[in-house]
Amino acid sequence: MSKLFEPIKDKVIIKAFTYSNTLASGVILPDIAQEPLNIGKIEAVGPGLLLPNGSYDPPQCKIGDVVVFPKYGAYHFEIGDDKYVSLREQDLITIITDTSILDKLNLNVLKNENEE
């Protein structure tokens, strides 16, 4: 993984996963049936929250963690075809520790990355 980003303080950079509208069975989901979760993989993590005494509170998440993040309140940007999100670590909703549950979701990027 290249060092493309170096977040400031308690910020994290997330590569957002995309969903497919076609299930493995071939069924195509209409747009109205899809309310996807905002899930992505941590690409970069800042040094942590700067405390009043000048030290840093180390981040809880690490590069490679799969996380759920809020729909609003984050900065969204694209580089090429890849979609990224920047937000404060404390705004993350959860770290998904058992990624086997992600097989039930229709995530294009995750399937492609796991095949590498």
Rosetta blueprint (number, residue, H / E / L):
1 M L
2 S L
3 K L
4 L L
5 F L
6 E L
7 P L
8 I L
9 K L
10 D L
11 K E
12 V E
13 I E
14 I E
15 K E
16 A E
17 F L
18 T L
19 Y E
20 S L
21 N L
22 T E
23 L L
24 A L
25 S L
26 G L
27 V L
28 I E
29 L L
30 P L
31 D H
32 I H
33 A H
34 Q L
35 E L
36 P L
37 L L
38 N L
39 I E
40 G E
41 K E
42 I E
43 E E
44 A E
45 V E
46 G L
47 P L
48 G L
49 L E
50 L E
51 L L
52 P L
53 N L
54 G L
55 S L
56 Y E
57 D E
58 P L
59 P L
60 Q L
61 C L
62 K L
63 I L
64 G L
65 D L
66 V E
67 V E
68 V E
69 F L
70 P L
71 K L
72 Y L
73 G L
74 A L
75 Y E
76 H E
77 F E
78 E E
79 I E
80 G L
81 D L
82 D E
83 K E
84 Y E
85 V E
86 S E
87 L E
88 R E
89 E H
90 Q H
91 D H
92 L L
93 I L
94 T E
95 I E
96 I E
97 T L
98 D L
99 T H
100 S H
101 I H
102 L H
103 D H
104 K H
105 L L
106 N L
107 L E
108 N H
109 V H
110 L H
111 K H
112 N H
113 E H
114 N H
115 E H
116 E L
